[in-house]
Amino acid sequence: METKLRARVAVAGAGAIGSAVALTLARAQFDVTLFDPAPPGDNASGVAAGMLAPVAEAVFDPVSTPHLALLRRARDLWPAFVEGLDLPILRDGLRVEGEAAWLATIAARFEALDAPFQRLDGALVDAEDWRIEARPALAVLKTAFEALGGRFEPRAFAAGDLPAFDAVVLATGAGDAAGLTPELAALAPIKGQILRADRGPATGPVIRGEGVYIAAGESPAIGATMEMGRGDLIVDPSATEALRAAAIRLRPELAQAVLTTEVGVRASTPDGLPLVGWSATPGVMLAVGARRNGWLLAPLVAGLVAAYLKGDNPGPDAASLDAKRFSRT
Ligand SMILES: Cc1cc2nc3c(=O)[nH]c(=O)nc-3n(C[C@H](O)[C@H](O)[C@H](O)COP(=O)(O)OP(=O)(O)OC[C@H]3O[C@@H](n4cnc5c(N)ncnc54)[C@H](O)[C@@H]3O)c2cc1C
């Protein structure tokens, strides 16, 4: 794209990625319109636990294991990204609890990654992982975007909107982006169900046990299922029963909790990293496919999108996230 000041950019999708992109572009003086037909927070980003957790992801999600350095760089962008926003970063870290034999396998994974951890009262403790409150964060990002003059359109972006803009950034998550680009064929849905409890730890580290995590808060989050290939939002108690049982083993008081189920669909590429950059379709840029790490990666993805639009050097992570890496013949 020919770069010019005040280029008109559409951002399709107001999840974590689209909201971060829209705010970053507005901060960089682009003329930005953000589109989303869904009610605020009615997406994967709204149901997410909000963990900014490079270490836990590398340890517990084998697809993310090779990406620890990149995930750490993404986390390190957060303090500057939230500067001036009412969006606190919770830095209580991670606590892994469980049977000795299982803990030994987890400790071995920390060691293999050279990730620092401590043993404390029979648990493994890591201070590196952070968290935010996801749903409130979406509202904060949108407010900040609009305060900079950004416009929000409560409808879907469609191919017919393209001529009105110099570029569109597709941040449509697992949504159907109306056949706008061939690269989206690399994405597969992963349904995630997460429980919200009416009691449990209000503050403190994310607690991980075998097959479950508990993220503290006003309504602690107990997550999350990984249902490969499923893109529906149907609540299925048979899929969450194992989560509930595992959470109660960690914190027995949760047996009395009233639990509400929320469902989101993550979009994933084969290597677990998002597609970021220009599509083969002229004027279309991709910012999709962040798998389990859409919040963690949001500022990094937004920075890359801004660099591409400005014609700047996109930096060391551009090649790993190249939007066309699965569609080159
Ligand atoms: C249960 C669960 C827990 C999770 N926990 C974490 C976590 O702790 N930390 C973390 O980093 N990640 C977590 N994730 C992953 C994270 O939620 C996703 O990676 C992230 O939400 C992806 O953000 P996104 O903006 O790409 O997509 P989404 O949040 O899905 O947003 C996409 C938006 O695009 C809109 N849209 C679709 N089509 C169009 C169109 N044509 N025009 C305009 N808008 C359109 C949709 O309405 C939607 O609002 C979790 C996910 C789940 C399901």
The ligand as an SDF file (V2000), in Angstrom:
LIG
                    3D

 53 58  0  0  0  0  0  0  0  0999 V2000
  -12.1650  -20.2540   27.0040 C   0  0  0  0  0  0  0  0  0  0  0  0
  -11.0410  -19.4140   26.4290 C   0  0  0  0  0  0  0  0  0  0  0  0
  -10.0580  -18.9320   27.2770 C   0  0  0  0  0  0  0  0  0  0  0  0
   -9.0050  -18.1630   26.7640 C   0  0  0  0  0  0  0  0  0  0  0  0
   -8.0650  -17.6620   27.6070 N   0  0  0  0  0  0  0  0  0  0  0  0
   -7.0700  -16.8800   27.0990 C   0  0  0  0  0  0  0  0  0  0  0  0
   -6.1210  -16.2760   27.9590 C   0  0  0  0  0  0  0  0  0  0  0  0
   -6.1720  -16.4620   29.1710 O   0  0  0  0  0  0  0  0  0  0  0  0
   -5.1460  -15.4920   27.4030 N   0  0  0  0  0  0  0  0  0  0  0  0
   -5.0730  -15.2620   26.0500 C   0  0  0  0  0  0  0  0  0  0  0  0
   -4.1660  -14.5680   25.6050 O   0  0  0  0  0  0  0  0  0  0  0  0
   -5.9790  -15.8090   25.2220 N   0  0  0  0  0  0  0  0  0  0  0  0
   -6.9620  -16.6090   25.7110 C   0  0  0  0  0  0  0  0  0  0  0  0
   -7.8610  -17.1870   24.8730 N   0  0  0  0  0  0  0  0  0  0  0  0
   -7.6890  -17.0170   23.4330 C   0  0  0  0  0  0  0  0  0  0  0  0
   -8.1970  -15.6750   23.0270 C   0  0  0  0  0  0  0  0  0  0  0  0
   -9.4780  -15.4940   23.5470 O   0  0  0  0  0  0  0  0  0  0  0  0
   -8.2180  -15.5730   21.5120 C   0  0  0  0  0  0  0  0  0  0  0  0
   -6.9620  -15.8920   20.9760 O   0  0  0  0  0  0  0  0  0  0  0  0
   -8.5740  -14.1320   21.1800 C   0  0  0  0  0  0  0  0  0  0  0  0
   -9.8110  -13.8400   21.7700 O   0  0  0  0  0  0  0  0  0  0  0  0
   -8.6350  -13.9030   19.7180 C   0  0  0  0  0  0  0  0  0  0  0  0
   -9.0210  -12.5660   19.5460 O   0  0  0  0  0  0  0  0  0  0  0  0
   -9.5340  -12.0710   18.1810 P   0  0  0  0  0  0  0  0  0  0  0  0
   -9.7050  -10.6010   18.3000 O   0  0  0  0  0  0  0  0  0  0  0  0
   -8.6790  -12.6230   17.1050 O   0  0  0  0  0  0  0  0  0  0  0  0
  -10.9450  -12.8260   17.9670 O   0  0  0  0  0  0  0  0  0  0  0  0
  -12.3600  -12.6780   18.6800 P   0  0  0  0  0  0  0  0  0  0  0  0
  -12.2620  -12.3100   20.0960 O   0  0  0  0  0  0  0  0  0  0  0  0
  -13.1150  -13.9130   18.3260 O   0  0  0  0  0  0  0  0  0  0  0  0
  -13.0240  -11.4400   17.9360 O   0  0  0  0  0  0  0  0  0  0  0  0
  -13.3530  -11.4970   16.5750 C   0  0  0  0  0  0  0  0  0  0  0  0
  -14.4550  -10.4860   16.3450 C   0  0  0  0  0  0  0  0  0  0  0  0
  -14.6450  -10.3460   14.9360 O   0  0  0  0  0  0  0  0  0  0  0  0
  -16.0070  -10.0940   14.7260 C   0  0  0  0  0  0  0  0  0  0  0  0
  -16.2930  -10.3340   13.3120 N   0  0  0  0  0  0  0  0  0  0  0  0
  -16.3770  -11.5210   12.6460 C   0  0  0  0  0  0  0  0  0  0  0  0
  -16.6280  -11.2920   11.3330 N   0  0  0  0  0  0  0  0  0  0  0  0
  -16.6780   -9.9280   11.1810 C   0  0  0  0  0  0  0  0  0  0  0  0
  -16.8870   -9.0650   10.0450 C   0  0  0  0  0  0  0  0  0  0  0  0
  -17.0680   -9.5450    8.8110 N   0  0  0  0  0  0  0  0  0  0  0  0
  -16.8690   -7.7300   10.2570 N   0  0  0  0  0  0  0  0  0  0  0  0
  -16.6470   -7.2250   11.4960 C   0  0  0  0  0  0  0  0  0  0  0  0
  -16.4450   -7.9970   12.5910 N   0  0  0  0  0  0  0  0  0  0  0  0
  -16.4650   -9.3310   12.4210 C   0  0  0  0  0  0  0  0  0  0  0  0
  -16.7180  -11.0190   15.6840 C   0  0  0  0  0  0  0  0  0  0  0  0
  -18.0390  -10.5670   15.9610 O   0  0  0  0  0  0  0  0  0  0  0  0
  -15.8020  -10.9050   16.9280 C   0  0  0  0  0  0  0  0  0  0  0  0
  -16.2540   -9.9340   17.8330 O   0  0  0  0  0  0  0  0  0  0  0  0
   -8.9400  -17.9170   25.3620 C   0  0  0  0  0  0  0  0  0  0  0  0
   -9.9430  -18.3790   24.5320 C   0  0  0  0  0  0  0  0  0  0  0  0
  -11.0000  -19.1080   25.0470 C   0  0  0  0  0  0  0  0  0  0  0  0
  -12.0920  -19.5770   24.1260 C   0  0  0  0  0  0  0  0  0  0  0  0
  1  2  1  0
  2  3  1  0
  2 52  2  0
  3  4  2  0
  4  5  1  0
  4 50  1  0
  5  6  2  0
  6  7  1  0
  6 13  1  0
  7  8  2  0
  7  9  1  0
  9 10  1  0
 10 11  2  0
 10 12  1  0
 12 13  2  0
 13 14  1  0
 14 15  1  0
 14 50  1  0
 15 16  1  0
 16 17  1  0
 16 18  1  0
 18 19  1  0
 18 20  1  0
 20 21  1  0
 20 22  1  0
 22 23  1  0
 23 24  1  0
 24 25  2  0
 24 26  1  0
 24 27  1  0
 27 28  1  0
 28 29  2  0
 28 30  1  0
 28 31  1  0
 31 32  1  0
 32 33  1  0
 33 34  1  0
 33 48  1  0
 34 35  1  0
 35 36  1  0
 35 46  1  0
 36 37  1  0
 36 45  1  0
 37 38  2  0
 38 39  1  0
 39 40  1  0
 39 45  2  0
 40 41  1  0
 40 42  2  0
 42 43  1  0
 43 44  2  0
 44 45  1  0
 46 47  1  0
 46 48  1  0
 48 49  1  0
 50 51  2  0
 51 52  1  0
 52 53  1  0
M  END
$$$$
